[in-house]
Amino acid sequence: MNVNEFDDEALKAEDRYVPLDKVERKTCFNFAPYLNDKAAQNLKEFKYSGGDSGFAYRYFFNPAATYLVECIPDWIAPNVLTLVGFLFTVIPFVVLFT
């Protein structure tokens, strides 16, 4: 079989998922594992819960972003918006220092 070819049907269902406790621990220069058992268990149980409740986010950034999302047509690509934002930072720099 070629390296770029992969037969997904050849794999059994139990071969597709390997539980974390069955995976061999990697070590750094054979000194110690990257994570000890307690840290590995904590990593399995970790659940991300992020959020921003800052003053500037609640009263400026979130309303401004919501307004812009409603005003900008859906057919404009997100990369175009990123490029426009980048140009808004580069053009004043070029004007100021040339």
ZAROTI-522913 format. One record per residue: chain; residue in three letters; x, z, y of N, C-alpha, C, CB in turn. Coordinates in Angstrom, 1 decimal, decimal comma. Atoms other than C-alpha are relative to their C-alpha. Glycine has a CB too. Example, Ala and Ser with C-alpha at 12.3 -4.5 7.8 and 13.67 -1.06 7.14 Angstrom:
2
chain/resn/n_c1/n_c3/n_c2/ca_c1/ca_c3/ca_c2/c_c1/c_c3/c_c2/cb_c1/cb_c3/cb_c2
A/ALA/0,9/0,0/-1,2/12,3/7,8/-4,5/0,9/0,0/1,2/-1,0/1,2/0,0;
A/SER/-0,9/0,0/-1,1/13,7/7,1/-1,1/-0,8/0,8/1,1/0,4/-1,4/0,5;
//
This chain:
98
chain/resn/n_c1/n_c3/n_c2/ca_c1/ca_c3/ca_c2/c_c1/c_c3/c_c2/cb_c1/cb_c3/cb_c2
A/MET/0,8/0,0/-1,2/0,0/0,0/0,0/0,9/0,0/1,2/-1,0/1,2/0,0;
A/ASN/-0,7/0,1/-1,3/1,2/-0,9/3,5/-0,2/1,3/0,8/-0,4/-1,2/0,8;
A/VAL/0,1/-1,2/-0,8/1,9/2,0/5,9/-1,2/0,0/0,9/1,3/0,3/0,8;
A/ASN/1,1/0,1/-0,9/-0,7/0,7/8,3/-1,4/-0,1/-0,6/0,2/-1,3/0,9;
A/GLU/1,3/0,1/0,8/-3,4/0,3/5,6/-0,3/1,4/-0,5/0,1/-1,0/-1,1;
A/PHE/0,5/-1,3/0,4/-5,5/3,3/4,8/-1,3/-0,2/-0,7/0,0/1,0/1,1;
A/ASP/1,2/0,1/0,7/-8,2/3,4/2,2/-0,7/1,3/0,0/0,2/-0,5/-1,5;
A/ASP/0,7/-1,2/-0,2/-10,6/6,1/3,3/-0,9/0,4/-1,2/-0,9/0,0/1,3;
A/GLU/0,8/-0,2/1,1/-12,8/5,7/0,3/0,7/0,5/-1,2/-0,8/-1,3/-0,4;
A/ALA/-0,9/-0,4/1,1/-9,9/6,4/-2,0/0,1/1,6/0,0/1,3/-0,6/0,0;
A/LEU/-0,1/-1,4/-0,1/-9,8/10,0/-0,7/-1,3/0,7/-0,5/0,3/0,4/1,4;
A/LYS/1,1/-0,7/0,4/-12,1/12,5/-2,3/-0,4/0,9/1,1/0,3/0,9/-1,3;
A/ALA/0,5/-0,8/-1,1/-14,2/14,7/-0,1/0,8/1,3/0,1/-1,5/0,4/-0,2;
A/GLU/-0,8/-1,2/-0,1/-12,2/17,8/-1,0/1,4/-0,2/0,5/0,0/0,7/-1,3;
A/ASP/-1,3/0,3/-0,5/-9,0/16,1/0,0/0,1/-0,3/1,5/0,6/-1,3/-0,8;
A/ARG/0,0/0,3/-1,4/-10,1/15,3/3,5/0,2/1,2/0,8/-1,3/-0,7/0,4;
A/TYR/-0,1/-1,2/-0,7/-10,3/18,9/4,6/0,8/1,0/-0,8/-1,5/0,6/0,2;
A/VAL/-0,9/-1,0/0,6/-7,6/21,4/3,9/-0,1/1,3/0,8/1,5/-0,5/-0,1;
A/PRO/0,1/-1,2/-0,7/-8,3/25,0/4,9/1,4/0,4/0,5/-0,6/1,1/-0,8;
A/LEU/-1,3/-0,4/-0,6/-5,7/26,5/7,2/0,8/1,0/-0,8/-0,4/0,7/1,4;
A/ASP/-0,7/-1,0/0,9/-4,9/29,3/4,7/0,7/-0,7/-1,1/-0,9/1,0/-0,5;
A/LYS/-0,6/0,7/1,0/-3,9/26,6/2,2/1,2/-0,8/0,5/-1,0/-0,9/-0,7;
A/VAL/-1,0/0,8/-0,6/-1,5/24,8/4,6/1,3/0,8/-0,1/-0,3/-0,4/1,4;
A/GLU/-1,3/-0,6/0,1/2,2/25,6/4,1/0,4/0,3/1,5/1,0/-0,8/-0,7;
A/ARG/-0,5/-0,5/-1,3/3,6/27,6/7,1/1,3/-0,7/0,3/0,1/1,5/0,1;
A/LYS/-1,2/0,6/-0,5/6,2/25,7/9,1/0,9/1,1/0,6/-0,2/-1,1/1,0;
A/THR/-0,9/-0,9/-0,6/9,3/27,6/10,2/0,9/-0,7/0,9/0,7/0,8/-1,1;
A/CYS/-1,0/0,6/-0,9/11,8/27,1/12,9/1,4/0,4/-0,5/-0,2/0,6/1,5;
A/PHE/-1,3/-0,1/0,6/15,2/26,6/11,3/0,1/1,1/-1,1/1,0/0,5/1,1;
A/ASN/0,1/-0,9/1,2/14,0/28,7/8,3/0,3/1,4/0,4/0,9/-0,5/-1,1;
A/PHE/-0,2/-1,4/-0,4/14,2/31,9/10,3/-1,3/0,8/-0,2/0,5/0,1/1,4;
A/ALA/1,3/-0,8/0,0/10,6/33,0/10,8/-1,1/-1,0/0,2/0,0/1,1/1,0;
A/PRO/1,2/0,9/-0,2/7,1/31,4/10,8/-0,3/-0,1/1,5/-1,2/0,5/-0,7;
A/TYR/0,4/0,1/-1,5/5,9/30,1/14,2/-1,0/1,1/0,3/-0,6/-1,4/0,2;
A/LEU/1,0/-1,1/-0,2/2,9/32,5/13,9/0,0/0,9/-1,2/-1,4/-0,7/0,2;
A/ASN/0,2/-0,9/1,1/2,6/35,6/11,9/-1,5/0,0/-0,4/0,4/1,5/0,5;
A/ASP/1,3/0,1/0,6/-0,5/36,2/9,8/-1,1/0,5/1,0/-0,1/0,9/-1,3;
A/LYS/1,0/-0,5/-1,0/-2,4/38,2/12,5/-0,2/-1,0/1,1/0,5/1,4/0,6;
A/ALA/0,2/1,0/-1,1/-1,7/35,6/15,2/-0,7/-1,3/-0,6/1,4/-0,4/0,5;
A/ALA/0,7/1,1/0,6/-2,8/32,8/12,8/-1,5/0,3/-0,1/0,6/-0,4/-1,3;
A/GLN/1,4/-0,4/0,2/-6,0/34,7/12,1/-0,7/0,0/1,4/-0,2/1,3/-0,7;
A/ASN/0,6/0,0/-1,4/-6,6/35,2/15,9/-0,2/-1,4/0,5/0,9/0,8/0,9;
A/LEU/0,1/1,4/-0,4/-6,0/31,5/16,5/-1,2/-0,7/-0,7/1,3/-0,8/-0,3;
A/LYS/1,2/0,6/0,7/-8,7/30,6/13,9/-1,3/0,5/0,7/0,0/0,4/-1,5;
A/GLU/1,2/-0,7/-0,6/-11,2/33,0/15,6/-0,1/-0,3/1,5/0,0/1,4/-0,3;
A/PHE/0,0/0,2/-1,5/-10,4/31,9/19,2/-1,1/-0,9/0,4/1,3/-0,5/0,5;
A/LYS/1,0/0,9/-0,6/-13,3/30,4/21,2/0,2/-0,1/1,5/-1,4/0,5/-0,4;
A/TYR/-0,3/0,2/-1,4/-12,6/28,9/24,6/-1,3/0,3/0,8/0,5/-1,4/0,3;
A/SER/1,2/-0,2/-0,9/-15,0/30,1/27,4/0,5/0,0/1,4/-0,8/1,3/-0,4;
A/GLY/-0,6/0,1/-1,4/-13,8/28,8/30,7/-1,1/-0,2/1,0/1,0/-1,2/0,0;
A/GLY/0,9/0,2/-1,1/-15,5/28,6/34,0/0,7/0,3/1,3/-1,3/0,8/-0,2;
A/ASP/-0,6/-0,3/-1,3/-14,8/28,7/37,7/-1,1/0,6/0,9/0,6/-1,3/0,6;
A/SER/1,0/-0,6/-0,8/-16,8/31,1/39,8/0,6/0,4/1,4/-0,6/1,3/-0,7;
A/GLY/-0,6/-0,3/-1,3/-14,6/31,0/42,9/-0,9/-0,5/1,1/1,4/-0,7/0,0;
A/PHE/0,7/0,3/-1,2/-15,9/30,8/46,4/0,0/-1,5/0,3/0,5/0,8/1,2;
A/ALA/-0,2/1,4/-0,3/-14,5/27,3/47,1/-0,8/-0,9/-1,0/1,4/-0,4/0,1;
A/TYR/0,7/0,8/1,1/-15,9/25,9/43,8/-1,5/0,1/0,2/0,4/0,5/-1,3;
A/ARG/1,5/-0,2/-0,1/-19,4/27,3/44,2/-0,6/-0,6/1,3/-0,3/1,5/0,0;
A/TYR/0,6/0,4/-1,3/-19,9/26,4/47,9/0,5/-1,3/0,6/0,2/1,1/1,0;
A/PHE/-0,5/1,3/-0,5/-17,8/23,3/48,4/0,2/-1,0/-1,0/1,3/0,3/0,8;
A/PHE/-0,3/1,0/1,0/-16,4/21,5/45,4/-1,1/-0,4/-0,8/1,2/0,5/-0,8;
A/ASN/1,1/0,4/0,8/-19,4/21,6/43,2/-1,1/-0,8/0,7/-0,6/1,3/-0,7;
A/PRO/0,9/0,8/-0,7/-21,9/20,5/45,8/0,5/-1,4/0,5/-0,5/0,7/1,3;
A/ALA/-0,6/1,3/-0,4/-19,5/17,8/47,1/0,0/-1,0/-1,2/1,4/0,2/0,6;
A/ALA/-0,1/0,8/1,2/-18,9/16,5/43,6/-1,4/-0,5/-0,5/0,7/0,7/-1,1;
A/THR/1,3/0,4/0,4/-22,6/16,5/42,8/-0,6/-1,1/0,9/-1,0/1,2/0,0;
A/TYR/0,4/1,0/-1,0/-23,4/14,5/46,0/0,7/-1,3/-0,3/0,3/0,5/1,4;
A/LEU/-0,7/1,2/0,2/-20,7/12,0/45,3/-0,4/-0,7/-1,3/1,5/0,2/-0,1;
A/VAL/0,5/0,6/1,2/-21,9/11,5/41,7/-1,3/-0,7/0,2/0,0/1,1/-1,1;
A/GLU/1,3/0,6/-0,2/-25,4/10,8/42,9/0,1/-1,3/0,9/-0,9/1,0/0,7;
A/CYS/-0,1/1,1/-1,0/-24,2/8,3/45,6/0,8/-1,2/-0,6/0,7/0,4/1,2;
A/ILE/-0,9/1,1/0,5/-21,6/6,3/43,6/-0,8/-0,7/-1,2/1,3/0,5/-0,5;
A/PRO/0,7/0,7/1,1/-23,1/3,5/41,4/0,6/0,2/-1,4/-0,1/-1,5/0,3;
A/ASP/-0,5/-0,2/1,4/-22,8/3,8/37,6/1,0/-1,1/-0,4/-1,2/0,0/-0,9;
A/TRP/-0,9/1,1/0,5/-21,0/0,4/37,3/1,4/0,1/0,5/-0,6/-1,3/0,5;
A/ILE/-1,4/-0,2/-0,4/-17,9/1,7/39,1/0,7/0,8/-1,0/0,0/0,7/1,4;
A/ALA/-0,8/-0,6/1,0/-15,2/2,6/36,6/0,6/1,3/0,5/1,0/-0,9/-0,6;
A/PRO/-0,7/-1,2/-0,4/-13,8/6,1/36,7/1,5/-0,2/0,4/0,0/1,0/-1,1;
A/ASN/-1,4/0,3/-0,4/-10,3/4,6/36,9/0,1/-0,5/1,5/0,6/-1,0/-0,9;
A/VAL/0,1/0,5/-1,4/-11,3/2,9/40,2/-0,1/1,2/0,9/-1,2/-1,0/0,2;
A/LEU/0,1/-1,2/-0,8/-12,3/6,3/41,6/1,3/0,8/0,1/-1,1/0,9/-0,5;
A/THR/-1,3/-0,7/0,1/-9,0/7,8/40,5/1,0/-0,8/0,9/0,6/0,1/-1,4;
A/LEU/-0,9/0,8/-0,8/-7,1/4,9/42,1/-0,3/0,2/1,5/-0,1/-1,5/-0,4;
A/VAL/0,4/-0,2/-1,4/-9,0/5,3/45,4/0,5/1,4/0,5/-1,5/-0,1/0,2;
A/GLY/-0,5/-1,3/-0,4/-8,2/9,0/45,4/1,5/0,1/0,2/-0,5/1,1/-1,0;
A/PHE/-1,4/0,1/-0,1/-4,6/8,3/44,8/0,4/-0,7/1,3/0,6/-0,8/-1,2;
A/LEU/-0,4/0,7/-1,3/-4,5/5,8/47,7/-0,3/0,8/1,2/-0,8/-1,3/0,0;
A/PHE/0,3/-0,9/-1,2/-6,1/8,4/50,0/1,2/1,0/0,2/-1,3/0,7/-0,3;
A/THR/-1,2/-0,9/-0,1/-2,9/10,5/49,3/1,2/-0,8/0,4/0,2/0,8/-1,2;
A/VAL/-1,2/0,8/-0,2/-0,3/7,7/49,3/0,0/-0,6/1,4/0,1/-1,0/-1,1;
A/ILE/0,0/0,8/-1,3/-1,4/5,7/52,4/0,4/0,9/1,2/-1,4/-0,6/0,3;
A/PRO/-0,5/-0,8/-1,1/-1,1/8,7/54,9/1,4/0,3/-0,1/-0,9/1,2/0,0;
A/PHE/-1,5/-0,3/0,2/2,3/9,5/53,4/0,8/-1,1/0,5/0,3/0,4/-1,4;
A/VAL/-0,8/1,1/-0,4/3,5/6,0/53,9/-0,1/-0,3/1,5/-0,5/-1,3/-0,7;
A/VAL/0,2/0,1/-1,4/2,0/5,8/57,4/0,8/1,0/0,8/-1,5/0,1/0,4;
A/LEU/-0,6/-1,1/-0,7/3,5/9,1/58,4/1,6/-0,2/0,0/-0,3/1,3/-0,6;
A/PHE/-1,5/0,1/0,1/7,1/8,4/57,2/0,6/-1,3/0,1/0,3/0,6/-1,3;
A/THR/-0,7/1,3/-0,2/7,6/4,8/58,0/-0,1/-0,4/1,4/-0,8/-1,1/-0,8;
//
